[in-house]
Amino acid sequence: MKIGYPCINWTIDCKGNKTFRLKSYSEDRLKIIVKNNLDCLETILKYNIDNNVSFFRITSDLVPFASHPICKFNWQEHFKEDFVRIGELIQKNNIRISMHPDQFIVLNSPDENIFQRSTKELLYHAQILDLMKLDSTAKIQLHIGGAYKDKKSSITRFIQRYKELDSVIKKRLVIENDDRIYSLKDCLYVNQKTNIPILFDVFHHSILHNGETINDAVKTCSGLWDKKDGLLMVDYSSQKFGENKGRHTEKIDTKDFKLFLEETKSYDFDIMLEIKDKEKSALKAIDIAKEDPRFIKI
């Protein structure tokens, strides 16, 4: 079991630059920002290594506009050594990596242009992981998408679109259950048609489900990940007290997390904490899990 957090570290003085706008695009500016983002990623990974955080989700903003037509710059070649160096750091310390494209990446959109843009963005994510020379246990997670007033047809469209994807994307792509449209049951249907592994989102399942217990859901999803895929990935969070249903908590609910570990003790998996204070909750979770025989120390 590896435990981690996504994209940002609030403790260290290192933030990726997201203020790059299309109207101010230039290759020189792109080089500066990507270099800053890669250096920041390396700094975060070193912090994680020092603190036994062995799972991390890399931001999709690592290379701004990488899939946009405006970007003609060969960033892959220019930053090749940086990607290799970071990849070696990841592999040497046995860190699990994932990526999660933004919500506008929708494979099952009826709009062919949106599908094409989504495909280019997924290819960019796959290139990042390939440039780091990470194996196929480094995953790209995606929601099935919208229902578009016809959920059955939208699922069928997702399945067909998946089959059209390049193999460099397919080997890394996993789907996750969401909290509004596509439950674990829906994801299982897609898996039956495509063999895409299912990343299980605990919080989403608590909102949208078909009566499956957390333990049963973890058991089911675990069996869908082959050796080449690595251990099941699980997204974990809980409801923020006093807020509308579906709002993530800002700090880990340690009591709930202990119950989650106890309920799923028969199965091994890696946990991504989708909690707003990022590394602070990850360190608390690691402290709770350190006596768990599943937990891996770096």
C-alpha positions in Angstrom: 0.0 0.0 0.0 1.3 3.4 -1.0 -0.3 6.7 0.1 -0.2 10.0 -1.7 -1.8 13.3 -2.7 -2.3 15.2 -5.9 -0.4 17.8 -7.8 0.4 20.5 -5.2 2.5 20.7 -2.1 1.5 23.6 0.3 4.4 23.1 2.7 7.4 23.8 0.4 8.1 27.0 -1.4 7.5 25.7 -4.9 4.5 26.2 -7.0 4.0 25.4 -10.7 3.2 28.5 -12.8 -0.4 28.5 -14.1 -0.6 32.2 -15.1 0.4 31.5 -18.7 -2.4 32.6 -20.9 -3.0 31.9 -24.6 -2.7 35.6 -25.5 0.7 35.8 -24.0 2.0 32.6 -25.6 5.6 32.5 -26.8 8.2 29.7 -27.0 10.6 31.6 -24.8 7.9 31.9 -22.1 6.9 28.3 -22.5 10.5 27.2 -21.9 10.7 29.2 -18.7 7.4 27.9 -17.3 8.0 24.3 -18.2 11.5 24.4 -16.7 10.0 25.9 -13.5 7.3 23.2 -13.4 9.7 20.4 -13.9 12.0 21.7 -11.2 9.1 22.1 -8.9 7.9 18.6 -9.6 11.4 17.3 -8.7 11.4 19.3 -5.5 8.0 17.9 -4.5 9.1 14.3 -5.2 12.2 14.8 -3.0 10.0 16.1 -0.2 7.7 13.0 -0.6 10.7 10.7 -0.5 11.9 12.2 2.7 8.4 11.8 4.2 7.5 8.2 3.0 4.9 9.6 0.5 5.2 7.0 -2.2 2.2 7.9 -4.5 1.8 11.2 -6.4 -0.5 12.6 -9.1 1.4 14.8 -11.5 -0.4 18.0 -12.6 -1.8 18.1 -16.1 -0.4 21.7 -16.3 3.2 20.5 -16.5 3.5 21.6 -20.1 0.9 24.4 -20.8 -0.8 24.3 -24.2 1.1 21.0 -25.1 -1.9 19.7 -27.0 -3.1 23.1 -28.4 -2.5 23.9 -32.1 -0.5 27.0 -31.1 2.3 24.9 -29.6 4.7 24.0 -32.4 7.7 23.7 -30.0 9.3 20.3 -29.6 9.2 20.4 -25.8 9.6 16.6 -25.7 13.1 16.8 -27.1 14.1 20.1 -25.4 13.3 18.8 -21.9 14.2 15.2 -22.6 17.0 15.0 -20.0 14.8 16.6 -17.4 12.1 14.0 -17.9 14.6 11.2 -17.8 16.2 12.5 -14.6 12.8 12.8 -12.9 11.8 9.4 -14.1 14.9 7.9 -12.6 14.2 9.5 -9.3 10.7 8.0 -9.4 11.8 4.6 -10.3 14.8 4.5 -7.9 12.5 5.3 -5.0 9.6 3.0 -6.1 7.1 5.9 -6.3 3.7 5.3 -8.0 2.6 8.0 -10.4 -0.8 8.9 -11.8 -2.3 11.7 -13.9 -5.9 13.0 -14.1 -6.8 15.1 -17.1 -9.2 18.0 -16.6 -13.0 17.7 -16.8 -13.1 19.0 -20.3 -11.5 15.8 -21.5 -14.5 13.8 -22.6 -14.2 10.8 -24.9 -18.0 10.2 -25.2 -19.0 13.6 -26.3 -21.3 13.6 -29.4 -19.1 16.5 -30.7 -16.4 15.0 -32.8 -14.2 18.0 -32.3 -14.3 17.6 -28.5 -13.4 13.9 -28.9 -10.4 14.9 -31.1 -9.2 17.5 -28.7 -9.6 15.0 -25.8 -7.5 12.5 -27.7 -4.7 14.9 -28.2 -4.7 15.8 -24.5 -4.6 12.2 -23.5 -1.7 11.7 -25.9 0.1 14.5 -24.1 -0.4 12.9 -20.7 0.9 9.6 -22.1 3.9 11.3 -23.5 4.8 12.8 -20.1 4.8 9.3 -18.6 6.6 7.8 -21.5 9.3 10.5 -21.5 9.9 9.6 -17.8 10.3 5.9 -19.0 7.7 4.8 -16.4 6.1 1.4 -16.9 2.4 0.8 -17.4 1.6 0.9 -13.7 1.7 4.7 -14.1 -1.9 5.5 -15.0 -4.1 8.2 -16.5 -7.5 8.2 -14.9 -10.7 9.5 -16.6 -14.4 9.7 -16.0 -16.7 8.1 -18.6 -18.1 11.5 -19.3 -21.6 12.9 -19.8 -25.0 11.2 -20.4 -26.1 13.7 -23.1 -29.8 12.8 -22.5 -29.1 9.1 -23.5 -26.9 7.3 -21.0 -27.0 4.0 -22.8 -25.8 5.5 -26.1 -23.2 7.5 -24.3 -21.7 4.4 -22.7 -21.7 2.7 -26.1 -20.0 5.7 -27.7 -17.3 5.7 -25.0 -16.6 2.1 -25.6 -16.3 2.7 -29.4 -14.1 5.8 -28.9 -11.8 3.9 -26.5 -11.2 1.3 -29.2 -10.0 4.1 -31.5 -7.3 5.4 -29.1 -3.6 4.9 -29.7 -2.1 2.0 -27.8 0.2 4.4 -25.9 -2.9 5.8 -24.3 -4.8 2.5 -23.9 -2.0 0.9 -21.9 -2.3 3.6 -19.2 -6.0 4.6 -19.2 -8.2 3.7 -16.3 -11.8 4.8 -15.6 -13.3 5.8 -12.3 -16.8 5.9 -10.9 -18.3 9.4 -10.5 -20.8 10.9 -8.1 -23.5 12.0 -10.6 -23.9 9.7 -13.6 -21.7 6.7 -13.9 -21.6 4.4 -10.8 -19.4 1.4 -10.2 -22.0 -0.8 -11.9 -21.7 1.3 -15.1 -17.9 1.2 -15.0 -18.1 -2.6 -14.7 -20.2 -2.8 -17.8 -17.5 -0.7 -19.7 -14.8 -3.0 -18.3 -16.6 -6.1 -19.5 -16.5 -4.6 -23.1 -13.0 -3.1 -23.0 -11.0 -4.6 -20.1 -10.2 -1.1 -18.9 -9.2 -1.3 -15.2 -11.5 0.6 -12.8 -10.0 3.1 -10.3 -12.3 3.0 -7.3 -13.4 6.4 -5.9 -14.6 5.9 -2.3 -16.2 9.3 -1.9 -18.0 9.1 -5.2 -19.3 5.6 -4.3 -20.7 7.0 -1.0 -22.9 9.3 -3.1 -23.8 7.2 -6.1 -23.9 3.4 -5.8 -26.1 0.3 -6.2 -25.9 -1.0 -2.6 -22.3 -2.4 -2.9 -20.3 -2.2 0.3 -16.9 -0.5 0.2 -15.3 -3.9 0.9 -17.1 -5.6 -2.0 -16.3 -2.7 -4.3 -12.6 -2.9 -3.5 -12.7 -6.7 -3.9 -14.3 -6.4 -7.4 -12.1 -3.7 -8.7 -8.9 -5.4 -7.4 -9.6 -8.3 -9.7 -9.6 -6.1 -12.8 -6.0 -5.0 -12.5 -3.4 -7.2 -14.2 0.2 -7.4 -13.1 1.2 -4.9 -15.9 -1.3 -2.4 -14.3 0.0 -2.7 -10.8 -2.1 -2.6 -7.7 -5.6 -1.2 -7.7 -5.6 2.6 -7.3 -8.2 4.1 -4.9 -9.2 7.7 -4.5 -10.2 8.5 -1.0 -11.9 11.4 0.7 -14.9 12.1 2.8 -17.8 14.6 3.1 -17.1 18.1 4.4 -19.2 18.6 7.5 -22.0 21.1 7.1 -21.6 21.5 3.3 -23.7 20.3 0.4 -23.4 16.6 -0.4 -20.4 15.9 -2.6 -18.0 18.6 -1.1 -14.6 17.2 -0.2 -13.3 17.6 3.3 -10.4 20.0 3.8 -8.6 17.8 6.3 -8.5 14.1 6.6 -11.2 12.6 8.9 -8.9 10.2 10.8 -11.7 8.2 12.3 -13.3 7.6 8.9 -9.9 6.7 7.4 -9.2 4.2 10.1 -12.5 2.6 9.5 -11.8 2.5 5.8 -8.5 0.7 6.3 -10.1 -1.8 8.7 -13.0 -2.5 6.4 -10.7 -3.2 3.4 -7.9 -5.0 5.3 -8.2 -8.1 3.1 -7.1 -6.3 0.0 -4.0 -4.4 -1.0 -4.2 -1.1 -3.0 -2.6 2.3 -3.4 -4.5 5.3 -1.9 -4.7 8.8 -3.5 -6.0 11.3 -0.9 -8.2 13.8 -2.7 -8.2 16.2 0.3 -7.7 19.9 0.1 -4.7 20.3 2.5 -2.7 17.8 0.3 0.5 16.6 2.0 -0.6 17.5 5.5 -3.4 14.9 5.3 -1.1 12.5 3.5 1.3 12.6 6.5 -1.5 12.0 8.9 -2.7 9.1 6.8 0.8 7.6 6.7 1.1 7.9 10.4 -2.2 6.0 10.8 -1.2 3.3 8.3 2.4 2.8 9.4 1.4 -0.3 11.5 -0.7 -1.7 8.7 1.2 -4.7 7.1 0.2 -3.5 3.6 1.9 -0.1 4.0 5.2 0.4 2.1 7.9 2.7 3.5 10.3 4.2 1.0 
